[in-house]
Amino acid sequence: MGSLGPAGRGTWRVVGWSAATGLALAGVVVTAAGPWEGGQRAAERRAAADLPHHRQGRGQEGATRAAPRVLTPVGARQAPGGKGASELPLPTAKGMRRALGPLLDSPDLGTRRSLAVVDTTTGELVYGVRAKAPATPASTMKIATAVAALTVLGADHRIPTVVTTGSSAREIVLVGGGDPTLTALSTAGSDRPASLRELAGSTAAALRDRGVRSVRLRYDATAYSGPRHHPIGRGNENIAPVTALMVDEGRVDPRSTRHAPRVADPARDAAEAFADLLREEGVAVRGKPSPGRGAKASDAPLAEVRSQPLGTMVERALTTSDNDIAEALARQTALARNEPASFAGAGRAVTSVLEEAGLDVGGARIRDGSGLDREDELSAELLADLLALAASPEHPQLRSALTGLPVAGFTGTLEHRYTADRGGDADGADRAAEDTTGPGRSVSGAAGLVRAKTGTLTGVNTLAGTTVDADGRLLAFAFTASGTSDPDRATAALDRLAAALARCGCR
């Protein structure tokens, strides 16, 4: 049995092949990816248009199954033959064991491996191998972080960054609320990160209205507490010091997107950038910015900007395996649960939220939000149950935990995996933010059919996501491997498992 509470068992209804779960099939699956980056969806549609729509073979007969070309509205599409999700053939443990067992035994998966497959319609564990055993999740930890944050805050929540008065009318304080995507770059469009430039312009206008032309600037990052540096170590290019005030994720080059040098003090760097922008707006800023406390939260701010919706931030964190956003999501969860916004407080908050959602967190150990901490432990069954919960129509606020999952062969950290299906470069690299591996290996049979979060640490490889099997059943899965010696071969072995699940009716 799966690990969801009794109330959740046997009551779920998932409309097969519909956008309600953030899934579509074959090339069309990519159109559901999150809109976190301008032009991404259009580019994915063009790539999907080039993918043959009768790609997937099934069984020895080589029969094929087609995928719809256009993602229709929620509830508008039924499964093959007009059947509802609950009427489709249910895979069996025997069928799963026959299809997946030999692949799980691959020595490429190291010394410890586990597997869980959950049927999202019923919430039941269909097949598991050491499914409840705690394992290092690596970056699949972000799924737990995302589900917890969405549960307590909702997909529409936006993180504020405000400017308040200080100890006098000529002192202002830049107060960080914990938005790591606040940007000092010029941005355009309705769906864009919060702009430090916009905040400076609004602040300058408010000061002019008060007849103030010269100010002293302080900055307040006290919303977060505890150590700023992740246990992975100082100066690691995978993550910036975790503070409540930063711009462009603390990157030295704000336009960089992968491993990138980070500034030593993101809060001070943000304040200095803000001071420069105020000067461009005609406000004289005396001296250098220094730490300070803003006015009480009940006081009206001079100016304010808010982040993109939390759902959009979740999509970005999952698609690109963004560690800085993931740590921010964990701390926002802690703040919502009145826990200290620290690594420890966030871990307690995320754990308690998942437990209250009816998930079995026994044996789970959550030390961070990103999965960079090797002391993190989640079971494969818990990871699969998290995805099944997000697929439930009873929890629409969790949908971006699915729509943010990379699409095999097309987006994010799976863009260069499964590329043999679409005639792509079989030597592309897995772009996971925490990955340090060389060229990956291409596996055929699942491009566009699998959405999954990758996870890679030295000696650890994981994959957790969703797929629709050959009978149209929506399945959530999680595969973990520890003690691996060749990350490329381990990645390929995990991809073969996912591809086999996508091809299999497994009855």
RAMOZI-V69735 format. One record per backbone hydrogen bond with DSSP energy under -0.5 kcal/mol. CO is the residue of the C=O (numbers start at 0). NH is the residue of the N-H. If there is no record, write none. Layout:
# RAMOZI-V69735
co = <CO:CO>
nh = <NH:NH>
This chain:
# RAMOZI-V69735
co = <4:4:5:7:12:12:13:14:17:17:18:24:24:25:26:27:28:29:36:38:39:40:41:42:43:44:45:46:47:49:51:52:54:55:57:57:58:62:64:69:72:78:79:82:83:83:84:91:92:93:94:95:95:96:99:100:102:105:106:111:113:114:115:116:116:117:117:118:118:121:123:123:126:128:129:130:132:134:134:136:137:138:139:139:140:140:141:142:143:144:145:146:147:148:148:149:153:154:156:158:160:161:162:162:163:164:167:167:169:170:171:172:172:173:173:174:177:178:179:181:182:182:189:193:193:194:195:196:197:198:199:200:201:202:203:204:205:206:206:207:210:212:214:215:216:217:218:219:220:220:227:229:232:235:236:240:243:243:246:247:249:251:252:260:264:265:266:267:268:269:270:271:272:273:274:275:276:277:278:281:283:283:285:289:295:302:304:308:308:309:310:311:312:313:314:315:316:318:320:321:322:323:324:325:326:327:328:329:330:331:332:333:334:339:340:341:342:343:344:345:346:347:348:349:350:351:352:353:354:357:358:360:364:364:372:376:377:378:379:380:381:382:383:384:385:386:387:388:391:392:394:395:397:398:398:399:401:402:405:406:406:407:410:411:413:413:416:417:418:418:419:423:424:425:427:431:445:445:448:449:450:451:452:454:456:458:458:459:460:461:462:463:464:465:466:466:468:472:472:473:474:475:476:477:478:479:480:481:481:485:486:487:488:489:490:491:492:493:494:495:496:497:498:499:503:505>
nh = <7:8:8:10:14:392:15:17:20:22:21:27:28:28:29:30:31:32:39:42:43:44:45:46:47:48:49:49:50:51:54:66:56:64:61:62:61:57:55:71:75:81:82:78:86:87:87:95:96:97:98:99:100:100:103:104:105:108:109:481:479:128:477:125:126:119:475:122:123:9:118:125:116:114:132:380:379:136:377:139:140:141:142:143:143:144:145:146:147:148:149:150:151:152:153:153:156:310:309:306:304:174:301:302:172:294:165:170:215:165:217:163:174:175:219:161:179:181:248:247:195:196:191:182:195:198:199:200:201:202:203:204:205:206:207:208:209:209:211:210:212:283:285:171:289:173:291:175:223:243:241:232:235:238:259:242:177:178:249:250:262:253:255:251:268:269:270:271:272:273:274:275:276:277:278:279:280:282:281:283:214:285:216:218:298:162:160:311:312:313:314:315:316:317:318:319:321:412:322:325:326:327:328:329:330:331:332:333:334:335:336:338:337:341:224:345:346:347:348:349:350:351:352:353:354:355:356:358:357:4:360:363:366:376:375:364:134:382:383:384:385:386:387:388:389:390:391:391:394:395:397:398:400:401:402:403:404:33:451:409:410:447:413:414:408:416:408:420:421:423:422:425:427:441:439:434:448:449:467:407:465:405:463:461:459:482:483:456:480:454:478:452:476:450:468:474:471:468:474:119:466:117:464:115:462:113:460:110:111:489:490:491:492:493:494:495:496:497:498:499:500:501:502:503:469:91>
